[in-house]
């Protein structure tokens, strides 16, 4: 998370002589899928690896190797949407069942 993002999501609160980060009311942490897509938007090498992947499960495996709890189904549910400047597009492969994930 960038420094500016931290300030918008958290505020310092002093309690019992110690400083701690407290989430602001209404601020929510991004989901693992959103966090992975934000990482993807900043990393050209990862973008190339994702482009070379054939299935959503392969992309999910890349995300898991980076520490994001993402499944292929999570990615397929975002098909047709843009998140953090990354457009998620499901590619139909011969032999698949159309409409299975949407």
N, C-alpha and C positions, 0 to 999 in steps of 0.2 A: 504494500500500500504506500503510495506517495505521501509526502509530508502534508500537502494540502488536503488530501483525502482524510488523513488522520484527524486533522483539525475540524473538518466538517462532521465527522462521525463521533468523535470523542471530545470530552472536555476534562481538564484536570480538576480533580476534587480533592480538597485537603480534609482528611479525617484523622483525628487522633494523632496529629503531627506527621502523618505520612501522606505522600502524594500517590494517587492512583488514577488510572484511566477509567472513566465511567461512560457508558454509552449514553448519548443524548436521547431524550424521549422521542420516539418515532423513528429513530435511525436504525436501520437494519443492516446486518452484515450481508454482503453479496453471497448468493448461493455458490456452491463449488463450480457449477457450470459457468456462471457469470464470471467468476474469478479466473477460470481457465481461459475463457474467451478473451478476457482483458489481457491476460498474459500472452495469448496468441497474437493479439493485435500489435504487440510491441516486439515480438521476436520473429525476425524473418527466417531464421533457421527452422524454427518450429513450424512456421507456415509452410515451408517446403516439405517437411515431413508429413504434415496433414494432407497436403495436396497429393502426395505419393500414396497415401492410404487408400485402400479400396472400400473398407467397411467402416461404419460408425464404431464398431467394437475396436478396430485398430486405432482409431482416433482416441477413444476412451482409454485404451491401454497407454498411449502417449501421455494423456492427462494424469493417469494414475502413477506413472513413473515420475512425474513432477510433483506428486503429492496431492493431487486434486481427486476427490471422491466423485468421479463422473462415470456414468455407464453409457453404453451405446444408445440405450433407450432414452436417456435424458437428452442426448444430442438430437435424436430423431424427433423428439417432441418439439424441438425448436425449429424444425425445418420451415423455411420460408420467412423466418424472422431475422432481424439484425440485432445483435447485442454487442455493445462496446465497439461499434464499427466493423464487426465481423458478421457477415451474412452466412447463415447456416442453410445449406441447400442439400436436400436428399437426392441422391442420384439413383434412378431406377436401374436395376441390373436384371438381365434376362433370367427368368425362373423364379423371381420373387413374387410374393403375393401383393398385388396393388392394394393400397389402402390399409395395410396391416398396422402401421404405426400412426395413422392420422385419421 
